[in-house]
């Protein structure tokens, strides 16, 4: 039977909400005038929060690696064709119609002629290129500048010096190539260098270009130009252009932001894993083959391969977590990769995390196995890996939380010890069951998802524990999670403040469930919820800052906390979990550092319109007289960062008084707050 208070609340909602919205978001416990948060620091949970729940995810998709983390400025430096799918090619040509005319002159995307009026002065050559399959002969016009150009964006806010190289083979006529940076679409040369290029065999030439201060501004486009002199004919291949401050080929701004996350695990994988052969990405970089990334329809230059990935891991202090190719790959290929990485990382000690495939239940993954095939394929790869590294930590492919039972049951038919974890993913589009949802409804429903996920994960672990071979021996690894608002740009998504609130709620859920989900990887370290680069400006999403607020605290021991700040329920909400009961408006997790000297409260206010004044009672923790508050909020949940304003949404720090064991604090509407108390 309903309490009188709850009955009145439901009656009030029925009278005030539009008919279409009734019973969708229902206040189950109203927010009190002053919420009460009681922390009992002497009541620790039976488990610790491992650092590994703050893992992240890197996959060659979009501009996450190439034209992103990898600092190479040029696109298609090997002058190849077929590096984009037809769909991606059509999008490129629609965005820049001038590339259509360039393609008619046999120039590879996205290169253009120095002079469109000169017509056909370019011939592709196949079979004798220094890199990949193709080179490009450029035929000079006597008395006229002839060459190729590409629109580029340079990080001039950081450095004015750019270093590059190219391969050239002199065929006839004059000698000499001029490399330059010009103002886009003009003959205004801003920096130039000349190389002899007189060798009749393929020869690698290096150059350096230095801009004068103020000649280009942040976000300004420019042209990179290769120009012939006179009647010269030359064959070109494998060009490069890097900012002088690149760190082993990596963008220093992206490295710095990644390091600041303190992520302990970096997952390298995703859909592209099922067609990736690791040997393509090792050896001399100039000799690695450019090819189509079949998963995403974009170039895979292979210049960011295993060695570069491991170097990046070392730079940011992360351990590699690599997803192996269980699509088109073989057990021996996987075992050889494990051996190679063990030999090149952590002094050969092994024991790293390895994923046995990615989303193999989905037919978008190359070579996906059937339900009948997956147990045997998992076992074969597990056995091959254990032969070279008995200490390897193996994560078998599990299914998503809303359709896991049949697939996971098949994996659990394997012998004990086949794997240590079953993976799960939650890459969710924030789409509602009913048409035409309001932004507010989508937000409240999205914020509720992590509450239902926590309940579902317990059921997933229960299925594992009911299998004698894996009971209390195998757990769950949440190796991808992301909120995507593609169809509703103002709703919570990875690029806006709403996505940061959803991410913080997800992290709160992970901390509560770390006893069964000790590994998690946010999508992604680069792009999505993480670090972006557009027009050479690096910036981070609001979700990145929420993640960093959590990952840098050092809190490891959860303690009891009770928050009385109201709850709501969702009916016909987000399609993946449309029915969710009793979601707290103010979601609070409390945890101590290993020494017990610092108490941290992780607080998410899910209410879109209401600040929540609170009284916080710290029991059995004698706090110092001041504490710190780090708060992430914005003018609306649809606000995010971009290359124009890269710090529009960032955390703010403040000091708050703690006069006794109790204090008052108001949590702003739609916000993420981390409160840190130090023991006296």
VEXFITOR-627880 format. One record per residue (C-alpha): x, y, z negated; residue number from 1. Coordinates in steps of 0.25 Angstrom, whole numbers. Example, Ala and Ser with C-alpha at 12.3 -4.5 7.8 and 13.67 -1.06 7.14 Angstrom:
! residues 2
- east north up n
- 49 -18 -31 1
- 55 -4 -29 2
END
This chain:
! residues 680
- east north up n
- 0 0 0 1
- 5 14 3 2
- 9 23 -8 3
- 1 36 -9 4
- 13 44 -5 5
- 16 36 7 6
- 1 36 11 7
- 0 51 11 8
- 12 52 19 9
- 7 43 30 10
- -6 50 30 11
- 1 64 31 12
- 9 58 43 13
- -4 53 50 14
- -10 67 49 15
- 2 75 54 16
- 9 67 64 17
- 5 66 79 18
- -3 53 82 19
- 9 48 91 20
- 19 49 80 21
- 10 43 69 22
- 17 31 62 23
- 30 33 70 24
- 38 40 59 25
- 32 38 45 26
- 37 44 32 27
- 37 32 23 28
- 43 40 11 29
- 43 55 11 30
- 56 63 9 31
- 55 69 -5 32
- 58 83 -8 33
- 71 79 -13 34
- 77 65 -9 35
- 84 57 -19 36
- 97 49 -16 37
- 103 40 -27 38
- 117 35 -25 39
- 121 23 -35 40
- 136 23 -33 41
- 138 11 -42 42
- 129 2 -34 43
- 138 -2 -22 44
- 133 -11 -11 45
- 138 -25 -9 46
- 146 -21 4 47
- 155 -10 9 48
- 154 -1 21 49
- 165 -6 30 50
- 171 5 39 51
- 168 -4 51 52
- 153 1 51 53
- 159 14 57 54
- 164 8 70 55
- 162 14 83 56
- 161 10 98 57
- 168 13 111 58
- 164 9 124 59
- 168 14 138 60
- 154 20 141 61
- 151 34 146 62
- 164 43 143 63
- 167 36 130 64
- 181 31 134 65
- 184 36 148 66
- 182 51 149 67
- 180 50 134 68
- 190 44 124 69
- 200 41 135 70
- 205 55 139 71
- 207 53 154 72
- 200 65 160 73
- 199 59 174 74
- 187 50 178 75
- 190 39 188 76
- 205 41 188 77
- 208 29 196 78
- 199 34 208 79
- 191 22 208 80
- 177 19 213 81
- 166 11 207 82
- 169 15 193 83
- 155 20 190 84
- 142 12 192 85
- 132 17 202 86
- 123 23 192 87
- 135 31 185 88
- 140 35 199 89
- 126 40 203 90
- 126 48 190 91
- 140 54 193 92
- 136 58 207 93
- 123 65 202 94
- 131 72 191 95
- 141 78 201 96
- 136 77 216 97
- 150 82 221 98
- 155 68 218 99
- 147 62 229 100
- 155 70 239 101
- 168 66 233 102
- 163 51 233 103
- 160 53 248 104
- 175 57 250 105
- 179 43 244 106
- 183 50 230 107
- 180 41 218 108
- 171 47 207 109
- 172 57 201 110
- 184 63 210 111
- 181 74 220 112
- 189 80 231 113
- 198 92 229 114
- 191 98 241 115
- 178 92 246 116
- 179 99 259 117
- 191 91 263 118
- 182 78 265 119
- 188 64 266 120
- 203 65 260 121
- 202 53 251 122
- 203 38 253 123
- 202 27 242 124
- 213 16 243 125
- 210 2 237 126
- 220 -9 232 127
- 232 -1 229 128
- 229 8 218 129
- 237 10 205 130
- 224 9 197 131
- 212 1 200 132
- 208 -1 214 133
- 208 12 221 134
- 216 25 224 135
- 213 37 232 136
- 221 43 244 137
- 219 58 245 138
- 223 64 258 139
- 228 78 258 140
- 223 89 267 141
- 235 98 273 142
- 234 112 267 143
- 222 109 258 144
- 222 104 244 145
- 216 89 243 146
- 214 80 231 147
- 204 75 221 148
- 198 81 209 149
- 189 78 197 150
- 181 86 187 151
- 187 85 173 152
- 185 90 159 153
- 198 93 151 154
- 199 94 136 155
- 205 108 137 156
- 200 112 123 157
- 211 102 118 158
- 222 101 128 159
- 226 108 141 160
- 236 98 146 161
- 232 86 154 162
- 241 74 159 163
- 238 65 170 164
- 243 55 180 165
- 240 49 194 166
- 245 39 203 167
- 248 43 217 168
- 254 37 230 169
- 259 47 241 170
- 254 43 255 171
- 259 54 264 172
- 261 69 266 173
- 264 79 255 174
- 267 75 241 175
- 262 81 228 176
- 249 80 220 177
- 243 92 211 178
- 235 89 199 179
- 227 100 194 180
- 216 104 185 181
- 207 114 191 182
- 194 122 187 183
- 183 113 192 184
- 179 115 206 185
- 189 125 209 186
- 204 127 214 187
- 207 134 201 188
- 219 125 196 189
- 221 125 181 190
- 232 116 180 191
- 241 108 190 192
- 252 98 192 193
- 259 93 204 194
- 265 79 205 195
- 274 74 217 196
- 266 61 220 197
- 275 58 231 198
- 277 43 229 199
- 272 33 240 200
- 269 23 229 201
- 259 24 218 202
- 265 33 207 203
- 260 38 194 204
- 261 53 192 205
- 259 61 180 206
- 255 76 178 207
- 251 86 168 208
- 241 98 169 209
- 240 109 159 210
- 229 119 158 211
- 231 134 154 212
- 223 138 142 213
- 209 143 145 214
- 209 138 159 215
- 198 127 156 216
- 189 127 144 217
- 182 116 136 218
- 172 108 145 219
- 176 115 158 220
- 177 106 170 221
- 190 105 178 222
- 195 98 190 223
- 207 88 190 224
- 213 88 204 225
- 223 80 212 226
- 228 88 224 227
- 236 84 236 228
- 245 93 243 229
- 246 95 259 230
- 244 82 267 231
- 247 73 256 232
- 240 59 255 233
- 241 52 241 234
- 234 40 235 235
- 229 43 220 236
- 225 34 209 237
- 224 33 194 238
- 224 48 189 239
- 224 52 174 240
- 222 65 167 241
- 223 66 152 242
- 223 77 141 243
- 237 78 136 244
- 232 76 122 245
- 225 62 125 246
- 229 52 114 247
- 234 39 122 248
- 223 43 132 249
- 212 46 122 250
- 205 59 120 251
- 210 65 107 252
- 197 72 103 253
- 190 58 104 254
- 201 51 97 255
- 200 62 85 256
- 185 61 84 257
- 185 45 84 258
- 196 45 74 259
- 188 54 65 260
- 176 44 65 261
- 185 34 57 262
- 179 23 65 263
- 185 9 60 264
- 180 1 72 265
- 180 5 87 266
- 172 -4 96 267
- 176 -6 110 268
- 165 -12 118 269
- 151 -11 123 270
- 144 -15 136 271
- 157 -13 144 272
- 163 -24 135 273
- 156 -35 143 274
- 164 -32 155 275
- 177 -26 150 276
- 190 -34 152 277
- 200 -29 142 278
- 212 -31 151 279
- 207 -21 160 280
- 210 -10 150 281
- 225 -14 146 282
- 238 -12 153 283
- 243 1 160 284
- 232 11 160 285
- 235 15 175 286
- 233 1 179 287
- 220 -2 173 288
- 208 -4 182 289
- 197 6 183 290
- 183 -1 184 291
- 168 0 182 292
- 163 -1 167 293
- 152 -10 171 294
- 144 -8 158 295
- 143 7 160 296
- 146 10 174 297
- 158 19 172 298
- 173 18 174 299
- 182 9 165 300
- 196 14 168 301
- 202 4 158 302
- 211 15 153 303
- 205 14 139 304
- 207 -1 137 305
- 211 -9 125 306
- 224 -2 121 307
- 218 12 122 308
- 206 7 114 309
- 215 1 103 310
- 223 14 103 311
- 211 22 101 312
- 207 13 89 313
- 220 16 83 314
- 219 31 85 315
- 206 31 78 316
- 208 21 67 317
- 198 10 72 318
- 199 -5 74 319
- 195 -10 88 320
- 182 -18 89 321
- 181 -23 103 322
- 170 -29 111 323
- 174 -41 119 324
- 169 -44 133 325
- 159 -56 131 326
- 153 -52 144 327
- 162 -54 156 328
- 174 -58 147 329
- 180 -71 142 330
- 184 -76 128 331
- 198 -76 132 332
- 198 -62 137 333
- 192 -57 124 334
- 202 -65 116 335
- 213 -59 124 336
- 208 -45 121 337
- 207 -48 106 338
- 222 -53 106 339
- 226 -40 114 340
- 219 -31 104 341
- 225 -38 92 342
- 239 -37 98 343
- 237 -22 100 344
- 229 -18 88 345
- 231 -19 73 346
- 245 -25 74 347
- 239 -38 80 348
- 231 -42 67 349
- 218 -44 74 350
- 205 -45 67 351
- 198 -34 75 352
- 183 -33 78 353
- 179 -39 92 354
- 165 -40 98 355
- 161 -52 106 356
- 154 -44 116 357
- 144 -32 117 358
- 128 -33 118 359
- 130 -46 125 360
- 115 -48 124 361
- 113 -37 134 362
- 113 -39 149 363
- 120 -26 151 364
- 132 -33 146 365
- 141 -39 157 366
- 140 -54 156 367
- 130 -54 144 368
- 128 -68 139 369
- 115 -75 136 370
- 109 -78 123 371
- 114 -93 125 372
- 128 -88 129 373
- 131 -78 118 374
- 135 -87 107 375
- 145 -95 115 376
- 151 -83 121 377
- 153 -77 107 378
- 159 -89 102 379
- 169 -91 114 380
- 174 -77 112 381
- 175 -78 97 382
- 183 -90 98 383
- 192 -84 108 384
- 195 -72 100 385
- 197 -80 87 386
- 208 -87 93 387
- 216 -75 95 388
- 211 -67 83 389
- 205 -76 72 390
- 202 -63 64 391
- 194 -56 75 392
- 181 -50 70 393
- 171 -54 80 394
- 157 -47 83 395
- 148 -55 91 396
- 137 -48 100 397
- 124 -47 92 398
- 111 -41 97 399
- 105 -28 93 400
- 97 -26 80 401
- 83 -27 86 402
- 85 -39 95 403
- 96 -47 88 404
- 90 -60 83 405
- 91 -70 95 406
- 105 -65 100 407
- 111 -65 86 408
- 106 -78 83 409
- 113 -84 96 410
- 126 -78 91 411
- 124 -84 77 412
- 124 -98 83 413
- 139 -96 84 414
- 149 -103 74 415
- 153 -96 62 416
- 164 -86 64 417
- 161 -83 78 418
- 159 -69 75 419
- 159 -60 63 420
- 148 -50 67 421
- 136 -49 77 422
- 135 -36 83 423
- 123 -27 85 424
- 120 -14 92 425
- 110 -3 91 426
- 111 6 103 427
- 97 12 102 428
- 90 22 111 429
- 81 30 102 430
- 68 28 110 431
- 55 26 103 432
- 44 16 105 433
- 33 26 108 434
- 35 36 120 435
- 38 51 118 436
- 44 50 104 437
- 48 63 97 438
- 62 66 94 439
- 59 66 79 440
- 53 53 80 441
- 65 47 88 442
- 74 53 78 443
- 67 47 65 444
- 66 34 72 445
- 80 33 77 446
- 85 37 63 447
- 77 25 57 448
- 84 15 66 449
- 96 13 57 450
- 86 9 45 451
- 80 -2 54 452
- 93 -6 59 453
- 98 -9 45 454
- 87 -18 42 455
- 89 -25 55 456
- 103 -28 53 457
- 100 -35 40 458
- 91 -44 48 459
- 102 -46 58 460
- 112 -50 47 461
- 102 -59 41 462
- 101 -67 54 463
- 116 -69 54 464
- 116 -73 39 465
- 106 -84 43 466
- 116 -90 52 467
- 125 -99 43 468
- 137 -97 52 469
- 137 -82 50 470
- 129 -80 37 471
- 136 -68 30 472
- 148 -70 39 473
- 144 -62 51 474
- 138 -48 51 475
- 133 -37 61 476
- 142 -27 69 477
- 134 -15 74 478
- 144 -13 86 479
- 135 -2 93 480
- 125 8 88 481
- 120 20 94 482
- 107 29 95 483
- 104 34 110 484
- 94 45 113 485
- 95 44 128 486
- 80 46 130 487
- 77 56 119 488
- 89 66 119 489
- 85 73 106 490
- 82 60 98 491
- 94 54 90 492
- 105 49 99 493
- 120 47 98 494
- 123 62 103 495
- 114 70 93 496
- 112 73 79 497
- 100 63 78 498
- 110 52 83 499
- 119 56 71 500
- 108 54 61 501
- 105 40 67 502
- 120 36 67 503
- 121 40 52 504
- 109 32 49 505
- 115 20 56 506
- 128 22 48 507
- 120 22 35 508
- 113 9 40 509
- 127 3 43 510
- 132 7 29 511
- 120 0 22 512
- 122 -13 31 513
- 137 -13 32 514
- 136 -27 24 515
- 131 -33 37 516
- 135 -23 47 517
- 150 -20 44 518
- 153 -16 58 519
- 147 -5 67 520
- 151 3 79 521
- 144 16 82 522
- 142 19 97 523
- 151 25 100 524
- 164 31 96 525
- 165 38 110 526
- 151 44 115 527
- 138 40 110 528
- 138 42 95 529
- 153 46 95 530
- 163 55 102 531
- 160 61 116 532
- 168 68 127 533
- 162 77 137 534
- 169 87 146 535
- 182 83 138 536
- 175 88 125 537
- 175 78 114 538
- 164 78 104 539
- 156 69 94 540
- 141 66 93 541
- 134 69 80 542
- 133 54 77 543
- 149 54 78 544
- 149 63 66 545
- 139 56 58 546
- 147 43 60 547
- 160 50 56 548
- 153 56 43 549
- 151 41 39 550
- 163 35 44 551
- 173 44 37 552
- 168 43 23 553
- 174 30 18 554
- 162 26 11 555
- 162 10 10 556
- 154 6 -3 557
- 139 8 -1 558
- 132 12 -14 559
- 117 12 -18 560
- 109 24 -13 561
- 94 27 -14 562
- 89 38 -5 563
- 74 43 -8 564
- 72 53 4 565
- 60 47 11 566
- 58 37 23 567
- 51 35 36 568
- 47 24 45 569
- 47 23 60 570
- 36 17 69 571
- 38 14 84 572
- 51 21 83 573
- 64 18 91 574
- 62 6 100 575
- 73 -3 94 576
- 67 -1 80 577
- 54 5 81 578
- 49 2 67 579
- 57 6 55 580
- 52 8 41 581
- 57 17 29 582
- 68 25 35 583
- 75 34 25 584
- 75 49 29 585
- 88 50 21 586
- 97 38 23 587
- 108 38 13 588
- 120 28 11 589
- 130 30 -1 590
- 144 24 -1 591
- 157 25 -9 592
- 171 25 -4 593
- 180 13 -7 594
- 185 20 -20 595
- 172 24 -25 596
- 176 38 -25 597
- 167 44 -14 598
- 152 42 -12 599
- 146 45 2 600
- 132 47 5 601
- 128 45 20 602
- 115 52 22 603
- 106 53 34 604
- 93 62 34 605
- 84 56 45 606
- 73 67 43 607
- 73 77 55 608
- 66 88 48 609
- 69 88 33 610
- 81 90 25 611
- 82 80 13 612
- 85 87 -1 613
- 91 76 -9 614
- 96 73 -23 615
- 108 64 -23 616
- 110 56 -36 617
- 124 50 -36 618
- 124 39 -47 619
- 137 33 -52 620
- 145 42 -44 621
- 151 54 -51 622
- 153 64 -39 623
- 162 76 -38 624
- 155 89 -39 625
- 155 91 -24 626
- 152 82 -12 627
- 153 83 3 628
- 142 83 13 629
- 144 80 28 630
- 132 83 36 631
- 128 81 50 632
- 116 88 56 633
- 111 96 67 634
- 100 106 72 635
- 93 94 78 636
- 95 79 80 637
- 96 81 95 638
- 109 90 93 639
- 122 84 97 640
- 137 87 101 641
- 142 89 115 642
- 154 94 122 643
- 149 108 122 644
- 147 108 107 645
- 154 96 102 646
- 152 100 87 647
- 137 104 87 648
- 134 93 77 649
- 145 89 67 650
- 145 87 52 651
- 146 98 41 652
- 153 96 28 653
- 149 102 15 654
- 151 101 0 655
- 140 99 -10 656
- 140 100 -25 657
- 137 88 -33 658
- 134 93 -47 659
- 131 80 -54 660
- 128 66 -49 661
- 116 72 -42 662
- 116 82 -31 663
- 106 88 -21 664
- 108 88 -6 665
- 99 90 6 666
- 101 82 18 667
- 98 90 31 668
- 88 85 40 669
- 93 75 51 670
- 107 74 45 671
- 118 65 41 672
- 125 68 28 673
- 137 62 21 674
- 139 66 7 675
- 152 62 0 676
- 154 62 -15 677
- 167 60 -23 678
- 168 54 -36 679
- 173 63 -47 680
END
